[in-house]
Amino acid sequence: MDYSEKVMDHFANPRNVGALENANGVGEVGNAKCGDIMKIYLDIRDGVIVDVKFKTFGCGAAVATSSMATEMIKGKRVEEALELTNKAVVDALDGLPPAKVHCSVLAEEAVKAAVADYYIRRGETPPEAAMPKGCGGHCATCDGH
Amino acid sequence: MSTRYIYADNAATTRPDEEAVLAMLPYLREGFGNPSSLYSLGRQAHEGLEEARAQVATCLGAQPNEIYFTASGSEADNWALWGVARQKAKKGHHIVSSKIEHHAILHTLQRLEKEGWEVTYLDVDGEGFIDPAAFEAALRPDTVLATIMFANNEVGTLQPIKQLASIAHDHGILFHTDAVQAVGHVPINVAELGVDLLSLSGHKFHAPKGIGALYVRRSVLLPSFINGGGQERGKRAGTENVAGAVAMAAALKKACAEMDTEMPRIAALRDSLCQQILTNIPRTRLNGPADSSRRLPGNLNVSVDCVEGESIVLLMDMKGVAVSTGSACSTGSLDPSHVLLALGLKAETAHGSVRISLDKENTEEDADYIFRALESTTQRLRAMSPLWEEPRS
């Protein structure tokens, strides 16, 4: 297993770990059977993500991608957060081993699920971009990419 | 934490003994001759090789001409299975094995299946044991070989090999055992066990990597595996790894001499570490045999709820402890260890497994440090796990 220094840094010192009691958007993807669960909490005010926390059950790459994804959306507008791609997370971490790319997909999906939850709680229909496009956490159908 | 480094992954490989390294050095330097050469330099190398063969044979209760050096335990496994299949194809095309074998066995069997062989993969119980009655029931008139591992590499289960070999012989079936994890760690005498073929690997008992052996009972005819020169009595061509063989013999001699004292010491160390973990870290469970006497002395495998194995391994490494896991993330696939699943573990429990394999170099201080590292690692990972809820006090 060949993790970049950035992956190891985000694994050893993950940013934004925890839960938000006053979260108004929460998303959880993955399942324990597959070995990865990511849960992201958002505190969104006036359309801006003022705070974000995560809890992750998973491997080093799962923790690192969660940490990086939360860093990348913190302080951003909701619309910007929805533009986050798994590739951007991988690039920001200086790459991931091929078998671990699915972790970055989960991170993207977790962010989108949390944003979708924010819209649903407000009684609004989530934008198309918030709907899961990739695996949606369905590991059984995942080929790892 | 400190810069201490504790190696507790001895089922993966072991540190070469100083005696083994010193024994091989002369054959890498002045004694570099080819054992097949007629002049003195070659004869010396030949002598070293044959002394090594005799030493390995002595440790296993075999005859020297029943020991064939290979490059690895995997090669020995491949050769044993392919060789018997080739030799016995006229009698039948059925092999009996188990679901918890090493991939060197499983993948070789899968290849034979593609070539028309039938294989019965026996189930194991919750501790990894094969039921001898189920083993006997699986034997058929067209069964030519049974291959059952001596000791499991993940959970340490010691199979009743003597009993299984005897059942196989009652039915006129050859018996092979992959003893890669067992040789040098528990007493093994091939004559007493009654096995026909046995695989071993030097680096699992403090010899260097790149040398293994296959024991083949004299009465068993095995076709040559690598074609070329007449090395290994024409069965396995290629200029011999003399230094490796000499080192393996030295390491095995030492392991066998120390076994009476080291085996109980390591088992006691493992048992106390196991107790410490199960008692003090909530929601942990032991995987594999609870009966210490039916388990490899150094093997400990526990599952830690709500955390994932690769993360445990990485954090433990940062604390200076080398261990391994049966999590999917360590295999590069989505499936956790086939062994843990065969024991009936749920996938999520298998994902949180940690294998600690102790050896003669580990001390009580090591075990205590390993416990504390696992405890703090678990606390840290649980604090960030969406599955974990702090017990209310």
Contacts between the chains, C-beta under 8 A, distances in Angstrom:
chain1	res1	chain2	res2	distance
A	1	B	310	7.8
A	1	B	330	7.9
A	8	B	314	7.8
A	11	B	311	7.5
A	11	B	314	6.3
A	12	B	315	7.8
A	12	B	318	6.3
A	14	B	384	6.7
A	17	B	383	7.4
A	17	B	384	4.8
A	18	B	384	7.7
A	28	B	386	6.6
A	32	B	347	7.7
A	32	B	348	3.8
A	32	B	351	7.3
A	32	B	387	6.3
A	33	B	346	7.5
A	33	B	347	4.5
A	33	B	348	5.6
A	34	B	328	7.3
A	34	B	334	5.8
A	34	B	347	7.4
A	35	B	308	5.6
A	35	B	327	6.1
A	35	B	328	5.0
A	35	B	329	6.2
A	35	B	334	7.5
A	35	B	336	7.1
A	35	B	347	7.5
A	35	B	348	7.5
A	35	B	351	4.1
A	36	B	308	7.6
A	37	B	385	8.0
A	37	B	386	5.3
A	37	B	387	6.6
A	38	B	386	7.6
A	39	B	386	4.1
A	54	B	384	7.9
A	55	B	384	5.6
A	55	B	385	6.3
A	55	B	386	4.0
A	56	B	384	6.1
A	56	B	385	7.3
A	56	B	386	7.0
A	57	B	306	6.5
A	57	B	307	6.9
A	57	B	308	5.9
A	57	B	385	4.5
A	57	B	386	5.8
A	57	B	387	5.1
A	58	B	308	5.2
A	58	B	311	7.0
A	58	B	329	7.6
A	59	B	308	5.5
A	59	B	309	8.0
A	59	B	310	3.9
A	59	B	311	5.8
A	59	B	327	7.1
A	59	B	329	3.7
A	60	B	310	5.8
A	60	B	311	5.9
A	60	B	314	4.9
A	60	B	329	7.8
A	61	B	329	7.8
A	62	B	308	7.4
A	62	B	311	7.9
A	63	B	311	6.4
A	63	B	384	7.1
A	99	B	332	4.3
A	99	B	333	7.6
A	100	B	329	7.8
A	139	B	334	5.9
A	140	B	334	8.0
A	142	B	334	6.9
A	144	B	334	7.5
